[in-house]
Amino acid sequence: MRPTSWSLVLRVKSSTSSIRKYSHTDHAIPPTSPQLPSRRRPAFSPGGFGMSHHPSPSTRSSLPPLTALNSSTGSLEKGKGRAEGEISEGVESGKEEAEACYIPPPTTLHWHSPHPLPLLYSPQPLPPYSIAYETWGHLNPARTNAILLHTGLSASSHVASGGTGVSSSTSSKPGWWEDFVGPGKSIDTDKFFVICTNALGGCFGSTGPSSPYPLGEGNVRWATRFPLLSIHDMCRAQLGLLDHLGIKKLYASVGSSMGGMQSLSMAYLAPERVGRVASISASGRSGLGGVGMRYAQRSVLMADPNWNRGFYYDGVPPHNGMKLARQIATITYRSGPEWEQRFGRRMLSENELDENGDVGVPKLSPDFLIETYLDHQGERFCLTYDANSMIYLSKAMDLFDLTAPALTSLSRKFNKAYPHLPPFPSPSDPLSISASLPRPSPKDWPEPTLPLEKNERFIPTSKSPHLSQLAAGLRRLRDIPVLVLGVQSDVLFPVEQQRELADALKLAGNKEVTYYELGGVWGHDTFLLDVQNVGGAIRGFLHD
């Protein structure tokens, strides 16, 4: 049985180096849970449209048994070769969906924080948590060669094979960025000590909605009692891991997609701990196109009755909802021109002849090869990833906004809720104010930095109306070299968002901004596939 109360002890060094303790032992106060959508009831008969409706005796009886779900896994594996053979013609085997299809090994390294984590959207912190991670290469004696890799939404910490400190069964398996990380590769593990974590809120070893609920009895999960997370919360947790590893300053903070947001957040929270930043296929603030797409994914997932408002761990998971959500996501990960090149308008029914030898009739079931591809991708993903983690992490991406008004609002909210902890910096705070340093006393709080000086010589290419506000929010990164990489065929993070980010950094006074804009047809997933261009840009930036 788990105890029904827990003790939080937050130790913070004040300006006089004394240690103050904040504890709560009388009653457990969990962090604030997010508000869930209201239950939806149809305004018409479920039979509808003149059809008769005979309700089933019980809702439970209509749910597929767990044995059926398990058997579907076996069927998927048996049909996997045929499906991939039909839809992956002309594509090098194993390279097309490295992040989506990777099933992580169970054995990774874990860091268990002894302290709770203060959160941006909850006045109560997350109880002591765990971060799953792996490392490659060796930390040099000066501890100056560490690179922290931030993952996309659905990836584990297993970025490449050959990791240190893990079992051979784990280290021998290829990772989701296998061609980019390793000896002599773009991120050279002969030179750098590489760290990759599973994001807080994920389901591959780090604390998330599927983790044990500390206030529950028996095998109880957090589910949707888990607090709403921000990208900044994930990075604050990673700062704790860096402290544990004895790394005061990263050589580089590197990330793609959601990880590209984290690489920027890490430098904003603690600029003194980041030597350089690489943000690939990401943005400084979430565009509404991506917000809308992720909302659609969450909507179809939460509409699955088996989701059960997040409490499905003792029953049947929301298989159909997850499958549909992943199909929507997959459309945003690639591009229309690639679909045309890869599949054309070929259909399965064209290869099926009827009794007269004529071409078969088109089907309502998956028939176009693009349909069979999306069906296969949705099926394999929902068997390897937790639905609640997808909901929480996609929402964290939506909330990401580095414009000055958004950051100022978060700073006020956080510092009011946690007045004795290391602060969430305001954009106008000097660099001595950091999420990684003790909070100064009010009388010792430094003066804000001066407003941005207008650069008459710089003419931005971005026409974003938010450019000046984003530049004001990025002032804390003005002394850090930054690589921004965008892809012209990316529909999830359109290249205009990377132009906006690069221009905002330059307007903020950063004179070491490197910007590349890539062509190609792979869309958002270019960062997983284009070793020559993406890998070459990273290699040049890290070795400059």
Summary of the structure (lengths in Angstrom):
residues: 544
radius of gyration: 24.4
end to end distance: 55.0
largest distance: 90.9
contacts: 1764
relative contact order: 0.13
helix: 37%
strand: 13%
